[in-house]
Amino acid sequence: MQNINPFYVMDILAQAKKLEAAGHNVIHLEVGEPDFNTPEAVKRAAKTAIDENKTRYTAATGLPELKQKISNYYKQRLSADIDAHNIVITPGASGALQLALSVVVNPGQNVLMADPGYPCNRNFTRLLEADAKPIAVGPQTRYQLNHRLIDKNWDDNSIAVLLASPSNPTGTLIDQAEMLNIIDVVKQHNGLLLVDEIYQGLVYDQADFTAAALSQQLFVINSFSKFFSMTGWRLGWMIVPDDYLNAVDRLIQNLFLAAPTISQVAALSVFDDETLQLLDARRDELNKRREFLLTGLKALGFEIRLKPAGAFYIYANISKFTEDSFSFCNELLQQAHVAITPGIDFGEFQAGLHVRFAYTQPIEKLQQALDRIGDFLSSYQH
Ligand SMILES: Cc1ncc(COP(=O)(O)O)c(C=O)c1O
């Protein structure tokens, strides 16, 4: 446990709650969760599920109808043929990541991942008595691993590569041509590729694709949390290669028994045309927020080296103001009541020079946040 780090954003959140309890108005741009509510159709379906006593365990890998809906969704939206049989339903992408890493990694092995990147992956790997091998990435590679970096950093103990596209915290993508190169290089090393597509559907300037369409030998992780506005329902899924289906099934039986039943039944309704239209409109709203906050932050002197193309994050360089992003975030919260996340949450590489903004609030709130940050910076001393 000594190697399991806290999620620092939770410290910021706890302090923000304290300020709110003392009567202050805090603008939350720290947590990865937009202000949108779960669609009405999903809420109605959950209420009906409870009334109809759909409250018992499902099969370990999930409801067959839900797998089929997800398979159809891939076909309709991404022109990808994904067999429902390869889809397993999980307790969030968190459950999927734990399952994938558990069936792939042995003690003493390592998993290549980008630094900065989603912090929990390092801790999941550590829990398996294995190691994360963080690889520093910057604007030159769109803050992502590429096939060259993977080839260069692969060692005798490496077993897998874990990518996230779009990425948290940078919102940057891996394009299809590069994903194919990565698939090749991982295959040459007899390794396994895990691709976290939790922000799939939240891509703004280009067509979306799934890595699962490019190879049947990868694990693709996804979730109802982000595009589908269902964070608290704890529901996700994973596309699993044939050879690993049995192992994943056995592990779900032991670790979780199954994903939450009410959430699974409710999620069947999220694929209705009307609901998908609503979710698309939310994506368009996030896109407006992205443009608005980018312009505002740049005007205040934040350096944003790459325009984020997906998710709902802006990863900004603050070297003009300080080299200690943790203190910067704390002071910003205490003095200006704006909560953002320090770079140290996402790794070590230049962590003190970066912060993450989540554009999860309406534009009026973002404007207020910008005003407050502007006032804060005008008297900021480091
Ligand atoms: C990249 C990434 N993967 C996985 C998760 C876990 O999401 P959930 O368990 O809610 O599906 C998150 C949450 O923020 C994330 O950003």
The ligand as an SDF file (V2000), in Angstrom:
LIG
                    3D

 16 16  0  0  0  0  0  0  0  0999 V2000
   -8.7810    7.6660  -18.9260 C   0  0  0  0  0  0  0  0  0  0  0  0
   -9.7620    7.1440  -17.9130 C   0  0  0  0  0  0  0  0  0  0  0  0
   -9.9440    5.8210  -17.7960 N   0  0  0  0  0  0  0  0  0  0  0  0
  -10.8170    5.3110  -16.8990 C   0  0  0  0  0  0  0  0  0  0  0  0
  -11.5650    6.1170  -16.0600 C   0  0  0  0  0  0  0  0  0  0  0  0
  -12.5150    5.4700  -15.0800 C   0  0  0  0  0  0  0  0  0  0  0  0
  -13.8460    5.7310  -15.4070 O   0  0  0  0  0  0  0  0  0  0  0  0
  -15.1270    4.8930  -14.9390 P   0  0  0  0  0  0  0  0  0  0  0  0
  -14.6610    3.8500  -13.9840 O   0  0  0  0  0  0  0  0  0  0  0  0
  -16.0520    5.8910  -14.3230 O   0  0  0  0  0  0  0  0  0  0  0  0
  -15.7250    4.2950  -16.1750 O   0  0  0  0  0  0  0  0  0  0  0  0
  -11.4280    7.5160  -16.1560 C   0  0  0  0  0  0  0  0  0  0  0  0
  -12.1800    8.4190  -15.2740 C   0  0  0  0  0  0  0  0  0  0  0  0
  -12.0040    9.6080  -15.2500 O   0  0  0  0  0  0  0  0  0  0  0  0
  -10.4940    8.0340  -17.1160 C   0  0  0  0  0  0  0  0  0  0  0  0
  -10.2930    9.3580  -17.2500 O   0  0  0  0  0  0  0  0  0  0  0  0
  1  2  1  0
  2  3  1  0
  2 15  2  0
  3  4  2  0
  4  5  1  0
  5  6  1  0
  5 12  2  0
  6  7  1  0
  7  8  1  0
  8  9  2  0
  8 10  1  0
  8 11  1  0
 12 13  1  0
 12 15  1  0
 13 14  2  0
 15 16  1  0
M  END
$$$$
